[in-house]
Amino acid sequence: MPAIFAEDEIERLGEEAFEREVRPVLRPEDDGKFVAIAVDSGDYEIDADDYTAVMRLRARRPDGEFWLMRAGYSAAYKFAGAK
């Protein structure tokens, strides 16, 4: 049975895995790419397309809980408010 984490725990585990596993291997050409992280294992995928990154990771970790980040950004997406 897959682990179920609270939303704030997913964020914390995802950010920790990013710092520990992903950041050390990022290259300049990865800037702006999406990073999907399985928070229970630290496994990850990097791709320019968010869906592709998540689906490749889901193929390896079908029961995983995922955190999506964007290399070089503080958030995966930017939302603009209505004026």
C-alpha positions in Angstrom: 0.0 0.0 0.0 1.4 3.4 -0.9 2.3 5.9 1.8 -0.1 8.8 2.2 1.5 12.1 3.1 -0.1 15.4 4.2 0.3 18.2 1.6 2.9 20.1 3.7 4.9 16.9 4.2 4.9 16.3 0.4 6.3 19.8 -0.1 9.0 19.3 2.6 10.1 15.9 1.3 10.0 17.1 -2.3 12.2 20.1 -1.5 14.6 18.0 0.6 14.9 15.4 -2.2 15.5 18.2 -4.8 18.3 19.7 -2.7 19.9 16.3 -2.0 19.4 14.4 -5.2 18.6 16.8 -8.1 20.4 20.1 -7.5 23.9 18.5 -7.5 23.3 17.0 -11.0 21.6 19.9 -12.7 23.3 21.4 -15.7 22.9 24.9 -17.1 20.7 23.5 -19.9 18.3 22.1 -17.3 17.3 25.6 -16.2 13.5 26.0 -16.7 12.9 22.2 -17.0 10.4 20.4 -14.8 11.5 18.1 -12.1 9.1 15.4 -10.9 10.1 13.9 -7.6 8.7 10.8 -5.9 8.8 12.0 -2.3 8.9 8.5 -0.7 12.0 7.4 -2.7 13.8 10.5 -4.0 13.6 9.2 -7.5 13.1 11.9 -10.1 12.7 12.7 -13.8 13.7 16.0 -15.6 12.0 17.1 -18.8 11.1 20.3 -20.6 7.5 19.0 -20.5 5.8 18.6 -17.1 3.5 15.8 -18.2 6.4 13.8 -19.7 8.5 14.1 -16.5 5.6 12.9 -14.3 4.5 10.1 -16.6 8.1 8.7 -16.9 8.4 8.8 -13.1 4.9 7.2 -12.7 6.0 4.4 -14.9 8.7 3.5 -12.4 6.8 4.5 -9.3 3.1 3.8 -10.0 2.1 4.3 -6.3 4.3 7.2 -5.6 3.4 10.6 -4.4 5.0 13.3 -6.5 6.3 16.8 -6.1 6.8 18.9 -9.2 9.4 21.7 -9.3 11.0 23.7 -12.0 14.8 24.0 -12.1 15.9 27.6 -11.5 12.4 28.8 -10.3 10.8 29.0 -6.9 7.6 27.4 -8.2 6.6 25.1 -11.1 4.0 27.5 -12.4 3.3 31.2 -12.3 -0.3 32.4 -12.1 -1.3 35.9 -13.0 -4.2 37.6 -11.3 -7.1 39.2 -13.1 -7.0 43.0 -13.4 
